[in-house]
């Protein structure tokens, strides 16, 4: 999570451990869907949520904006 721009796919689950493990460790109920990317987006963890189809174009534009030019450019 040290990247400048953190992109996620819709409906993805982001977790280091499962909900059950967290609940057993903390002895507390975890909010429903707390590991779903849309919930975490509203908490500020991700920048955009982008479906797979437009992802190539979005990444290309981000690379251009950050002055990244591949070495094998034709």
Secondary structure in CASP SS format (residue, H / E / C, confidence):
PFRMAT SS
TARGET T0000
AUTHOR 0000-0000-0000
METHOD secondary structure of the structure
MODEL  1
X C 1.00
X C 1.00
X C 1.00
X C 1.00
X C 1.00
X C 1.00
X C 1.00
X E 1.00
X C 1.00
X C 1.00
X C 1.00
X C 1.00
X E 1.00
X C 1.00
X C 1.00
X C 1.00
X C 1.00
X C 1.00
X H 1.00
X H 1.00
X H 1.00
X H 1.00
X H 1.00
X H 1.00
X H 1.00
X H 1.00
X C 1.00
X C 1.00
X C 1.00
X C 1.00
X C 1.00
X C 1.00
X C 1.00
X C 1.00
X C 1.00
X E 1.00
X H 1.00
X H 1.00
X H 1.00
X H 1.00
X H 1.00
X H 1.00
X C 1.00
X C 1.00
X C 1.00
X C 1.00
X C 1.00
X C 1.00
X E 1.00
X C 1.00
X C 1.00
X H 1.00
X H 1.00
X H 1.00
X H 1.00
X H 1.00
X H 1.00
X H 1.00
X H 1.00
X H 1.00
X H 1.00
X H 1.00
X H 1.00
X H 1.00
X H 1.00
X C 1.00
X C 1.00
X C 1.00
X C 1.00
X C 1.00
X C 1.00
X C 1.00
X C 1.00
X C 1.00
END
